């Protein structure tokens, strides 16, 4: 049986090994796109849904700022 020291119990060695494996990857755009292949296929629809929801939220907030004339964007009646 392996002797588990305090560092091993905390999982430091495993996290450090994982960080060492991830550090040299994904430096260029093509390498990042290749890393996308490691994403499980069942997570891709979830990513698309989240991306559409975030895009819709930004569109909605931007449209509200541009179209709504009753919204106060600056202070009024300031006493200087």
N, C-alpha and C positions, 0 to 999 in steps of 0.2 A: 504494500500500500504506500502511496506517495505521501511524503511528509508535507503537510499544508502549513506554511508559515503565515504570518499575519498579512503579508503582502498578497499572497495567493488567495487568502480568504476574501479579501476585498475585491479580488478580480483585477487588480492593477496590471498584472502581467498579461492577461488576456486583452484588456483594453489597450495596452501599449502595443501589443502585437498587431491588433486590428488597426490602430492608428498608423503603425509603420507600413502596413499593407496599403492603406488608403492614400497616404501622403504622396507617393509619386504618380498617382493616376489623375486623369482629368485635368491636364494642364492646357490643352488646346480644345477648340470647339469640336473637332472631329473625335478627339478622345472622349469628350463629354458625351457626344452622341453615341459612341460605342458603349459607354458605360450605361446608357439608357436600356440597352439590351438585357442588362442584368435585373431590371425591374420585373417583378412577377406580372404576367399578362393580366391577371385578374385585378390588378391595381390601376391599369391604364384607364378603364372607364371611369373609375373614381376620380382620377386626376383630371380627366376631361370635364366631368361635372363640376368639380371644384373650380377649375379655371373659368368655366362659363359663368358660374355664380359670382366669382370675384370680378370678372369683366362687367357683368350686369350691375353689380354694386357700384363700381366706379362710373359707369355710364349714368346710372340713376343719380348719383351724387353730383356729377358734373352738370347734368341737365338741370337739376334743381338749382344749382348756383347760377346758371346762365338764364333760365327761363323765369324763375319766381321773382317778381318785382317787389313783392311785399317783404321779402327777407332783408333784414338789416345786416349789411356786411361791414359797415363802418359805424363808429360811435356818432351819436347825434346829440346836440345841445350840451356840448362840453363847455365847462367854464374854465377859462384859462387865466 
